[in-house]
Amino acid sequence: MTALKVTPLALSSIVLAAHFYRSGNPYLAAIALIAPLLLVTRRAWAVAAVQVALFAAAAEWVRTALSIAAMRKAVGAPSARMLFILAAVALFTVLSALPLTRINAR
């Protein structure tokens, strides 16, 4: 059952790491991949830290969406589909923090 709770976290971390790596930040990509390993400690602070990281990741997706939308607007390109996709990624990232509260309750 824990695997079902951690799978969204793993997907969010992998997608965020790919985003950082593509944008030229290999160190942030490594941190995005390593951060979920804090849950191995099974400490309340580790769960809270991972949840905060997920909320920060969602904020990064929103920032990226707004940045790309501004660039696309400047050249007259449509951006609605891109905004929808990145909003869905941000929402998935936030929702992947919810199952972790049950891990914290143990």
N, C-alpha and C positions, 0 to 999 in steps of 0.2 A: 504494500500500500504506500510506503514511503516513496517508492519509485514514481508513482503517479503524482505525488506532491512535488517532487523535485524535477520532473521532466520539463514543465514550463519554465522553471528557473534555468535549466540547462540550455534550452532553446533560446531564451532571452539573452543569456550570456554569450552564446556562440554568435548570434546575430549582431550583438553589440561589439564583440571582438572583431568581427569582420568589418563592421562600420569603421571602427578606429584604425584597423590595419590599412584599409583602403584609403583612409584620409591621411595616412603617413604617421600614425602614432602607435608604433609597435609596443611601447611600454604600457599604454592604456589598454591595448588589446590583451596583453598578458595579464594585467590586473583584472580585466573583465572575465577572463577565463579562470583565474585563480580564486577570485572572491567567493564563489559558491563553495569552495573547499573549506571555508570557515565553519560550515554547518557540521563538519565531521567532529568538531569539538563538543557539539550538543550543549552549548552554553546559551543562555538567554541573550547575552550581549552580541553573540555571533549572529543569531537570527535577526536581531534588531539592526545590526550593521549591514547585513545582506539586504534587508528590506529597504533601508535608507539608500543603499546603492541602487536598488531597482527603481526607486522613485527618482533618483538623480539620472538614471539611464533614460527613464521616460521623459524627463525634462530635456535631455540631450536630443531625443527624437523630435520633440516639439521645436526645439531651437533649430535643428537641421531642416525641418519642414519649412519653417518660416524663412530661413536663409535661402533655401532653394526656390521657394515661391517668389521671393524678392528678385532673385536672379532671372527667373523665368518671366516675371512681369516686365523686367527691364528690356527684355528682347521680344516681348509680345507673344510669348509661348503660353499655352494653357497650363494650369497647375492644379486643377481640381482633383484629378485622379491621383497625382502624387501626394497631395494633402490628405486624401482619403486613406491611401496606403500607409503613410507614415503615422497618421492618427491611429490606425488600427494596430500598428506595431507598438506605439506608445501605450495604448490601452492594454494590449496583451502583456506588455512588460509590467505595468502596474498590477494587473490581475494575477500575474505569476507570483506576486508577493503574498497574496491572500492564503494559499495553502500552508505557507510557512508559519502562520500563527498557530496552527494545530501542532506543528513540530515543537514550537515554543511552549505549548501547554503541558508537555510531558515532564 
